[in-house]
Amino acid sequence: LLLQPPARAAPLTSRGPTASYGTSITSAKIQVNGVHLHYQQTGEGSHAVLLLPGMLGSGQTDFGPQLKSMNKQLFTIVAWDPRGYGQSIPPSRDFPPDFFERDAKDAVDLMQALKFKKFSLLGWSDGGITALIAAAKYPTLIHKLVVWGANASVTQEDVRIYNGIRDVSKWSEKVKKPLEEMYGHEYFAKTCEAWVDGISRFAEKSDGNICQQLLPDIKCPTFIIHGEKDPLVPQAHAEYIHKHIKGSRLLLMPEGKHNLHLRFAEDFNRQVEDFL
């Protein structure tokens, strides 16, 4: 069995009658590593899955179609807000050199606090990097791994791309609006700049390494998805991760961009459920 019965899984605040617990999305906070982490949970399946959001992301902004439509009989789905993101504020978000490792430990410790003994990781973008690190460092806890829009190193080309999104006033309204609503303009703008500075620091190392050395330590079944039209993460990153995780699968989506799990949610959910 992959987890204890849902009844014991967490201190949950239910939004509806308990009878519909399996399909409703519950929302709660739990203390982990000295911070109160916010998460959403849905489903009653024996296979626990953690969704890890991208930069400035949260369960609510990044995983609507997954929380709503993934199979709730097969899976128990948890989407978390990393510290300083979403509703896991305070603390304010910062980017020390080990911020990915810190997120990986927080994510794993959150799932253990919720009494899941073993679980799978679905990581998008920064959440994909966090998931790679978690799968490498905590191999006995991770059942399967899915990452998309992730990279294990930062090149000068990447830094150029990141600087292109530094100024949030230039973002499209559609992408900007939910984040401004969640954070207010000032926190959103300031945190985006801090993120660009934080992730660009990896490029100062000779090999731009974030977690390249950890990839061979990932032993669980791994599925890498990449959108061929991703403007933020060049395809070479997905190919590198695939090459260095033994037995991993790589799926290229010709029309996919960075947010392929939102834009092509039905296809994405089906592919991922089949793999899990």
Residue frames relative to the residue before (quaternion, step in Angstrom):
aa qw qx qy qz dx dy dz
L 1.0000 0.0000 0.0000 0.0000 0.00 0.00 0.00
L 0.3932 -0.7669 0.4630 0.2072 3.56 -0.85 0.95
L 0.8140 0.0230 -0.0132 0.5802 3.57 1.14 -0.36
Q 0.5699 -0.5632 0.4544 0.3893 3.53 -1.28 0.20
P 0.6774 -0.4914 0.3285 0.4379 3.59 -1.17 0.39
P 0.6453 -0.5625 0.3495 0.3809 3.59 -1.04 0.76
A 0.5833 0.6100 -0.3836 0.3749 3.58 1.01 -0.75
R 0.7588 0.3605 -0.1984 0.5048 3.57 1.03 -0.74
A 0.4695 0.7487 -0.4031 0.2378 3.53 1.26 -0.20
A 0.8424 -0.0788 0.1160 0.5204 3.60 0.92 -0.70
P 0.4784 -0.5828 0.5417 0.3716 3.52 -1.29 0.26
L 0.0183 0.8496 -0.5241 0.0562 3.58 0.04 1.27
T 0.2385 -0.7075 0.6329 0.2047 3.52 -1.21 0.49
S 0.2292 -0.8140 0.5206 0.1174 3.56 -0.28 1.22
R 0.3644 -0.7495 0.5156 0.1992 3.54 -1.03 0.81
G 0.7900 0.2144 -0.1173 0.5623 3.58 1.17 -0.15
P 0.7336 -0.3493 0.2772 0.5128 3.60 -1.18 -0.28
T 0.5719 -0.6345 0.3915 0.3421 3.57 -0.94 0.85
A 0.5502 0.6283 -0.4007 0.3768 3.59 1.11 -0.56
S 0.7394 0.3905 -0.2354 0.4953 3.60 1.00 -0.71
Y 0.2233 0.8310 -0.4900 0.1394 3.57 1.28 0.30
G 0.6612 0.5618 -0.3193 0.3812 3.56 0.90 -0.93
T 0.7751 0.3397 -0.1912 0.4972 3.59 1.01 -0.70
S 0.5988 0.5447 -0.3846 0.4437 3.61 1.12 -0.47
I 0.3726 -0.6941 0.5614 0.2535 3.56 -1.24 0.40
T 0.1642 -0.7938 0.5797 0.0825 3.55 -0.59 1.12
S 0.2109 -0.7774 0.5889 0.0664 3.51 -1.21 0.64
A 0.1669 0.8000 -0.5573 0.1465 3.61 -0.76 0.95
K 0.3069 -0.7075 0.5923 0.2332 3.53 -1.38 0.03
I 0.0346 -0.7792 0.6256 0.0197 3.54 -1.15 0.60
Q 0.4509 -0.7010 0.4785 0.2764 3.57 -0.99 0.79
V 0.0631 0.7787 -0.6147 0.1087 3.54 -0.82 1.11
N 0.8535 -0.0494 0.0126 0.5186 3.59 -0.81 1.00
G 0.7487 -0.4520 0.2152 0.4347 3.55 0.92 0.96
V 0.7122 0.3574 -0.2740 0.5385 3.61 1.24 0.13
H 0.4254 -0.6767 0.5311 0.2810 3.57 -1.22 0.46
L 0.1426 -0.8214 0.5509 0.0377 3.55 -0.31 1.30
H 0.3029 -0.7489 0.5673 0.1597 3.54 -0.94 0.97
Y 0.0567 0.7907 -0.6083 0.0382 3.56 -1.06 0.77
Q 0.2631 -0.7081 0.6247 0.1978 3.52 -1.36 0.33
Q 0.0795 -0.8102 0.5807 0.0098 3.56 -1.05 0.74
T 0.0799 0.7889 -0.6047 0.0750 3.55 -1.05 0.81
G 0.7056 0.4532 -0.3301 0.4332 3.58 -1.20 0.41
E 0.2194 -0.7849 0.5699 0.1053 3.54 -1.28 0.36
G 0.3723 0.7538 -0.4704 0.2681 3.56 1.23 0.40
S 0.5857 -0.6059 0.4134 0.3449 3.57 -1.25 0.42
H 0.6545 0.4784 -0.3133 0.4946 3.61 1.25 -0.30
A 0.2038 -0.7983 0.5595 0.0902 3.58 -0.43 1.24
V 0.0758 -0.7934 0.6038 -0.0138 3.54 -0.98 0.97
L 0.1603 -0.7731 0.6058 0.0979 3.58 -0.93 0.91
L 0.2304 -0.7580 0.5983 0.1202 3.58 -0.89 1.02
L 0.1337 -0.8094 0.5708 0.0355 3.59 -0.74 1.11
P 0.3166 -0.8047 0.4760 0.1604 3.61 -0.46 1.22
G 0.5648 -0.6108 0.4520 0.3219 3.53 -1.36 0.21
M 0.7960 -0.2804 0.2208 0.4889 3.57 -1.33 -0.24
L 0.8373 0.0829 -0.1259 0.5255 3.59 -0.87 1.10
G 0.5314 0.6948 -0.3678 0.3156 3.56 1.28 -0.02
S 0.1267 -0.7461 0.6479 0.0865 3.50 -1.41 0.22
G 0.6875 -0.4489 0.3448 0.4550 3.57 -1.24 0.19
Q 0.6787 0.5284 -0.2816 0.4252 3.53 0.90 -1.02
T 0.7468 0.4043 -0.2376 0.4715 3.62 0.82 -0.93
D 0.7768 0.4190 -0.1865 0.4316 3.59 1.00 -0.81
F 0.8321 0.2662 -0.0887 0.4784 3.61 1.04 -0.62
G 0.1346 0.8351 -0.5223 0.1081 3.60 1.09 0.63
P 0.7367 0.4299 -0.2636 0.4506 3.64 0.65 -1.03
Q 0.6302 0.5172 -0.3443 0.4657 3.60 1.15 -0.49
L 0.6586 0.4965 -0.3063 0.4754 3.60 0.93 -0.90
K 0.6987 0.4836 -0.2702 0.4528 3.56 1.01 -0.81
S 0.8642 0.2589 -0.0559 0.4279 3.56 0.72 -1.11
M 0.5021 0.6255 -0.4724 0.3653 3.63 1.10 -0.13
N 0.6401 -0.5851 0.3518 0.3524 3.56 -1.13 0.72
K 0.2379 -0.8276 0.4980 0.1025 3.58 -0.37 1.27
Q 0.5636 0.5547 -0.4005 0.4629 3.57 1.29 -0.05
L 0.7252 0.4315 -0.2382 0.4807 3.57 1.03 -0.83
F 0.8199 0.2540 -0.0798 0.5068 3.57 0.97 -0.88
T 0.2016 -0.6622 0.6915 0.2065 3.48 -1.40 0.38
I 0.1405 -0.8371 0.5285 0.0169 3.55 -0.44 1.26
V 0.0642 -0.7777 0.6254 0.0006 3.54 -0.86 1.04
A 0.0637 -0.7644 0.6402 0.0421 3.59 -0.94 0.90
W 0.1388 -0.8298 0.5372 0.0600 3.59 -0.67 1.01
D 0.3323 -0.6684 0.6199 0.2420 3.52 -1.39 0.33
P 0.3590 -0.7342 0.5264 0.2345 3.65 -0.49 1.09
R 0.6756 -0.5089 0.3306 0.4186 3.59 -1.16 0.55
G 0.8055 0.2526 -0.2122 0.4923 3.56 -0.95 0.95
Y 0.6791 0.4145 -0.2741 0.5402 3.59 1.35 -0.01
G 0.8330 0.2078 -0.1273 0.4967 3.55 -1.27 0.40
Q 0.7732 -0.2976 0.2499 0.5011 3.54 -0.84 -1.05
S 0.5252 0.5990 -0.4285 0.4263 3.60 1.26 0.32
I 0.4651 0.5944 -0.4801 0.4470 3.55 0.91 1.09
P 0.4878 -0.2217 -0.8345 0.1283 1.70 -1.73 1.77
P 0.5655 -0.0659 -0.8078 -0.1523 1.60 -2.45 0.55
S 0.5832 -0.4992 0.4695 0.4361 3.57 -1.32 0.04
R 0.5378 -0.6381 0.4447 0.3254 3.56 -1.11 0.66
D 0.0305 0.7705 -0.6367 -0.0021 3.55 -1.06 0.80
F 0.3299 -0.7642 0.5352 0.1440 3.56 -1.27 0.38
P 0.0111 -0.7899 0.6120 -0.0362 3.59 0.32 1.23
P 0.7133 -0.4669 0.2854 0.4379 3.64 -1.18 0.33
D 0.7555 0.3756 -0.2100 0.4941 3.61 1.07 -0.64
F 0.2520 0.8215 -0.4971 0.1205 3.62 1.13 0.41
F 0.6263 0.5248 -0.3546 0.4547 3.61 1.06 -0.57
E 0.6401 0.5107 -0.3208 0.4760 3.60 1.00 -0.80
R 0.6328 0.5320 -0.3256 0.4588 3.57 1.02 -0.83
D 0.6562 0.4982 -0.3085 0.4754 3.59 0.95 -0.88
A 0.6392 0.5353 -0.3312 0.4418 3.59 0.98 -0.83
K 0.6648 0.4864 -0.2999 0.4811 3.59 0.95 -0.85
D 0.6313 0.5282 -0.3304 0.4618 3.59 0.96 -0.85
A 0.6680 0.5242 -0.3044 0.4316 3.59 0.89 -0.99
V 0.6849 0.4757 -0.2750 0.4786 3.55 0.89 -0.99
D 0.6773 0.4896 -0.2960 0.4625 3.59 0.92 -0.87
L 0.5793 0.5618 -0.3674 0.4624 3.59 1.16 -0.58
M 0.6913 0.4767 -0.2862 0.4614 3.58 0.80 -0.99
Q 0.6463 0.4956 -0.3292 0.4778 3.59 1.05 -0.66
A 0.6171 0.5360 -0.3380 0.4666 3.59 1.08 -0.73
L 0.6848 0.4512 -0.2675 0.5060 3.57 1.16 -0.64
K 0.5181 -0.7065 0.3523 0.3292 3.57 1.38 0.28
F 0.4239 0.6548 -0.5121 0.3595 3.59 1.09 0.63
K 0.3445 -0.7743 0.4950 0.1919 3.57 -0.62 1.12
K 0.7833 0.0008 0.0348 0.6206 3.56 1.07 -0.79
F 0.0323 0.8194 -0.5654 0.0889 3.59 -0.91 0.83
S 0.4129 -0.6774 0.5493 0.2627 3.54 -1.32 0.37
L 0.3045 -0.7514 0.5633 0.1592 3.56 -1.23 0.55
L 0.0636 -0.7491 0.6581 0.0419 3.56 -1.04 0.88
G 0.0301 0.8512 -0.5188 0.0739 3.57 -0.24 1.26
W 0.1763 -0.7868 0.5883 0.0620 3.53 -0.87 1.07
S 0.8607 0.0363 -0.0163 0.5075 3.56 -1.00 0.90
D 0.8110 0.0030 0.0257 0.5845 3.65 -0.57 -1.06
G 0.6296 0.5385 -0.3298 0.4526 3.57 1.08 -0.72
G 0.5987 0.5483 -0.3486 0.4684 3.56 1.20 -0.52
I 0.6287 0.5137 -0.3254 0.4848 3.58 1.03 -0.80
T 0.6386 0.5242 -0.3116 0.4695 3.58 0.96 -0.93
A 0.6697 0.5082 -0.2941 0.4547 3.59 0.94 -0.90
L 0.6150 0.5383 -0.3451 0.4614 3.61 1.03 -0.76
I 0.6696 0.4968 -0.2939 0.4674 3.57 0.93 -0.95
A 0.6590 0.5149 -0.3080 0.4535 3.58 0.93 -0.91
A 0.6678 0.5054 -0.3075 0.4517 3.59 0.93 -0.89
A 0.6616 0.5012 -0.2990 0.4709 3.59 1.09 -0.73
K 0.7560 0.4266 -0.2102 0.4498 3.58 0.91 -0.95
Y 0.7845 0.2321 -0.1216 0.5620 3.60 1.12 -0.56
P 0.0011 -0.8797 0.4752 0.0178 3.59 0.85 0.97
T 0.6527 0.5332 -0.3382 0.4186 3.61 1.02 -0.64
L 0.6885 0.4953 -0.2764 0.4520 3.59 1.21 -0.43
I 0.7156 0.4697 -0.2477 0.4538 3.58 1.14 -0.62
H 0.3351 -0.7739 0.5165 0.1483 3.52 -0.70 1.22
K 0.7708 -0.1405 0.1245 0.6088 3.60 0.77 -1.08
L 0.2529 -0.7788 0.5651 0.1012 3.55 -1.25 0.52
V 0.0056 -0.7610 0.6487 0.0022 3.56 -1.01 0.90
V 0.0399 0.7963 -0.6026 0.0355 3.61 -0.80 0.98
W 0.0425 0.7748 -0.6305 0.0206 3.56 -1.16 0.67
G 0.8060 0.2058 -0.1950 0.5195 3.55 -1.07 0.84
A 0.5054 0.6623 -0.4077 0.3738 3.60 1.20 0.51
N 0.0958 -0.7749 0.6198 0.0783 3.56 -1.29 0.37
A 0.3558 -0.7493 0.5265 0.1862 3.57 -1.12 0.74
S 0.7665 0.1701 -0.1253 0.6065 3.58 1.32 -0.01
V 0.3109 -0.7312 0.5759 0.1926 3.56 -1.32 0.28
T 0.1827 -0.7909 0.5783 0.0814 3.58 -0.70 1.12
Q 0.6661 -0.4667 0.3757 0.4441 3.59 -1.27 0.10
E 0.5967 0.5557 -0.3486 0.4621 3.57 1.12 -0.68
D 0.6334 0.5257 -0.3222 0.4677 3.60 1.01 -0.86
V 0.6417 0.5292 -0.3283 0.4476 3.59 0.92 -0.91
R 0.6231 0.5351 -0.3314 0.4643 3.57 1.03 -0.80
I 0.6511 0.5071 -0.3067 0.4742 3.60 0.98 -0.89
Y 0.6592 0.5159 -0.3147 0.4474 3.61 0.90 -0.93
N 0.6569 0.5107 -0.3202 0.4528 3.58 0.95 -0.84
G 0.5890 0.5841 -0.3482 0.4366 3.55 1.24 -0.47
I 0.7396 0.3474 -0.2297 0.5287 3.62 1.19 -0.41
R 0.3479 0.7749 -0.4733 0.2334 3.61 1.27 0.10
D 0.7477 0.3631 -0.1926 0.5216 3.57 0.92 -0.96
V 0.2874 -0.8150 0.4754 0.1651 3.58 -0.16 1.27
S 0.5437 0.6157 -0.4158 0.3904 3.62 1.16 -0.33
K 0.6645 0.4914 -0.3028 0.4747 3.59 1.25 -0.37
W 0.4792 0.6659 -0.4430 0.3615 3.59 1.25 -0.07
S 0.5681 -0.5654 0.4562 0.3866 3.57 -1.23 0.40
E 0.6358 -0.5523 0.3895 0.3728 3.56 -1.14 0.72
K 0.6555 0.5605 -0.3111 0.3991 3.54 0.91 -1.03
V 0.7079 0.4369 -0.2540 0.4934 3.57 0.94 -0.90
K 0.6804 0.5365 -0.2721 0.4185 3.53 1.01 -0.92
K 0.6417 0.6152 -0.3279 0.3197 3.54 0.87 -1.06
P 0.7056 0.4465 -0.3098 0.4548 3.66 0.68 -0.96
L 0.6547 0.5116 -0.3199 0.4553 3.60 1.07 -0.68
E 0.6381 0.5041 -0.3276 0.4811 3.59 1.03 -0.71
E 0.6303 0.5263 -0.3294 0.4660 3.56 1.08 -0.73
M 0.6881 0.4862 -0.2872 0.4557 3.56 0.98 -0.82
Y 0.8264 0.3037 -0.1091 0.4615 3.58 0.80 -1.04
G 0.3965 -0.6239 0.5450 0.3957 3.55 1.09 -0.73
H 0.6312 -0.5956 0.3313 0.3703 3.58 -1.02 0.76
E 0.6868 0.5295 -0.3105 0.3892 3.58 0.79 -0.97
Y 0.6791 0.4772 -0.2931 0.4746 3.60 0.85 -0.97
F 0.6269 0.5508 -0.3152 0.4520 3.56 1.02 -0.90
A 0.7015 0.4723 -0.2679 0.4616 3.60 0.78 -1.06
K 0.6804 0.5045 -0.2799 0.4519 3.57 0.90 -0.99
T 0.6840 0.4893 -0.2859 0.4594 3.57 0.94 -0.91
C 0.6128 0.5370 -0.3518 0.4608 3.58 1.06 -0.67
E 0.6502 0.5056 -0.3129 0.4730 3.60 0.93 -0.85
A 0.6556 0.5116 -0.3067 0.4630 3.58 0.97 -0.90
W 0.6241 0.5335 -0.3349 0.4624 3.58 1.08 -0.74
V 0.6411 0.5208 -0.3300 0.4571 3.61 0.88 -0.93
D 0.6618 0.4921 -0.3053 0.4760 3.61 0.93 -0.88
G 0.6765 0.5262 -0.2904 0.4256 3.57 0.93 -0.97
I 0.7307 0.4115 -0.2554 0.4812 3.59 0.81 -0.94
S 0.6066 0.5670 -0.3596 0.4257 3.60 1.10 -0.60
R 0.5543 0.6313 -0.3873 0.3797 3.60 1.15 -0.52
F 0.5841 0.5837 -0.3802 0.4167 3.59 1.12 -0.60
A 0.6276 0.5612 -0.3368 0.4216 3.60 1.08 -0.69
E 0.5828 0.5924 -0.3760 0.4099 3.59 1.21 -0.32
K 0.5716 0.5461 -0.3916 0.4709 3.59 1.25 -0.30
S 0.6611 -0.5451 0.3313 0.3950 3.57 -1.11 0.64
D 0.7903 0.2744 -0.1549 0.5256 3.60 0.93 -0.83
G 0.4726 -0.6995 0.4283 0.3224 3.60 1.27 0.14
N 0.2999 0.8370 -0.4284 0.1610 3.53 1.33 0.26
I 0.1435 -0.7235 0.6654 0.1149 3.55 -1.12 0.82
C 0.8099 -0.1514 0.1500 0.5465 3.59 0.62 -1.13
Q 0.1991 0.8221 -0.5144 0.1413 3.60 1.15 0.56
Q 0.6788 0.5215 -0.2963 0.4236 3.56 0.93 -0.93
L 0.6542 0.5324 -0.3134 0.4362 3.61 1.19 -0.42
L 0.5172 0.6936 -0.4093 0.2896 3.60 1.14 -0.57
P 0.6721 0.4872 -0.3305 0.4491 3.66 0.87 -0.76
D 0.6185 0.5532 -0.3452 0.4384 3.62 1.23 -0.33
I 0.5604 0.5948 -0.3992 0.4158 3.60 1.25 -0.19
K 0.1078 -0.8412 0.5299 0.0048 3.55 -0.45 1.26
C 0.5939 0.5887 -0.3805 0.3950 3.61 1.16 -0.36
P 0.6303 -0.5047 0.4018 0.4319 3.61 -1.19 0.37
T 0.0802 -0.8285 0.5535 -0.0258 3.57 -0.77 1.10
F 0.1192 -0.7775 0.6172 0.0173 3.55 -0.95 1.02
I 0.0996 -0.7901 0.6047 0.0167 3.58 -0.66 1.17
I 0.0851 -0.7845 0.6137 0.0248 3.57 -0.82 1.03
H 0.0209 0.8125 -0.5824 0.0159 3.57 -0.95 0.78
G 0.3453 -0.7182 0.5674 0.2074 3.55 -1.00 0.87
E 0.4235 -0.7386 0.4627 0.2471 3.58 -0.66 1.09
K 0.7073 0.4014 -0.2633 0.5189 3.60 1.25 -0.27
D 0.2862 0.7743 -0.5138 0.2335 3.60 1.22 0.46
P 0.2620 -0.8013 0.5156 0.1531 3.64 -0.50 1.13
L 0.6905 0.5036 -0.2666 0.4454 3.60 1.24 -0.39
V 0.7997 0.1898 -0.0777 0.5643 3.58 1.05 -0.77
P 0.3439 -0.7550 0.5200 0.2035 3.61 -0.38 1.20
Q 0.6350 -0.5949 0.3611 0.3353 3.55 -1.11 0.81
A 0.5485 0.6342 -0.3940 0.3765 3.59 1.11 -0.60
H 0.6063 0.5647 -0.3596 0.4290 3.60 1.10 -0.63
A 0.6600 0.4973 -0.3038 0.4740 3.58 0.93 -0.92
E 0.6575 0.5165 -0.3083 0.4538 3.58 0.99 -0.86
Y 0.6283 0.5320 -0.3295 0.4622 3.59 1.05 -0.76
I 0.6572 0.5033 -0.3115 0.4667 3.58 0.90 -0.94
H 0.6458 0.5305 -0.3090 0.4540 3.58 0.94 -0.92
K 0.6732 0.5173 -0.2888 0.4425 3.56 0.91 -0.95
H 0.7796 0.3821 -0.1805 0.4622 3.59 1.00 -0.82
I 0.6404 0.4124 -0.3560 0.5414 3.60 1.26 0.17
K 0.4016 -0.7651 0.4546 0.2161 3.53 -0.35 1.31
G 0.8477 0.1641 -0.1369 0.4854 3.56 -0.91 0.98
S 0.4377 0.7100 -0.4611 0.3029 3.60 1.23 0.14
R 0.3485 -0.7066 0.5783 0.2119 3.54 -1.31 0.45
L 0.1319 -0.7790 0.6077 0.0808 3.58 -1.07 0.74
L 0.0614 -0.7770 0.6262 0.0190 3.55 -0.89 1.01
L 0.1628 -0.7714 0.6085 0.0905 3.58 -0.78 1.04
M 0.1737 -0.7739 0.6012 0.0973 3.57 -0.86 0.98
P 0.4238 -0.7661 0.4189 0.2408 3.60 -0.27 1.30
E 0.7640 0.3491 -0.1981 0.5052 3.62 0.97 -0.79
G 0.4926 0.7053 -0.4047 0.3101 3.57 1.30 -0.18
K 0.1890 -0.7317 0.6400 0.1390 3.54 -1.13 0.74
H 0.7890 -0.2940 0.1925 0.5040 3.60 -1.15 -0.46
N 0.7666 0.3527 -0.1860 0.5033 3.59 1.00 -0.82
L 0.0944 0.8591 -0.4985 0.0666 3.57 1.05 0.78
H 0.6348 0.5437 -0.3395 0.4313 3.63 1.10 -0.60
L 0.6601 0.4516 -0.3008 0.5194 3.59 1.29 -0.29
R 0.6956 0.4896 -0.2628 0.4554 3.53 0.91 -1.01
F 0.7847 0.1695 -0.0761 0.5914 3.59 1.00 -0.85
A 0.0189 0.8817 -0.4714 0.0083 3.53 1.03 0.92
E 0.6616 0.5259 -0.3230 0.4258 3.58 0.88 -0.92
D 0.6772 0.4789 -0.2785 0.4842 3.57 0.88 -0.98
F 0.6429 0.5287 -0.3133 0.4572 3.57 0.95 -0.92
N 0.6799 0.4962 -0.2997 0.4491 3.59 0.78 -1.01
R 0.6566 0.5149 -0.3177 0.4504 3.58 0.96 -0.86
Q 0.6483 0.5214 -0.3154 0.4565 3.59 0.91 -0.95
V 0.6981 0.4838 -0.2698 0.4537 3.56 0.89 -1.01
E 0.6476 0.5096 -0.3259 0.4634 3.59 0.95 -0.82
D 0.6236 0.5326 -0.3385 0.4614 3.59 1.00 -0.80
F 0.6725 0.4989 -0.2894 0.4638 3.57 0.94 -0.89
L 0.6826 0.4894 -0.2905 0.4584 3.58 0.91 -0.88
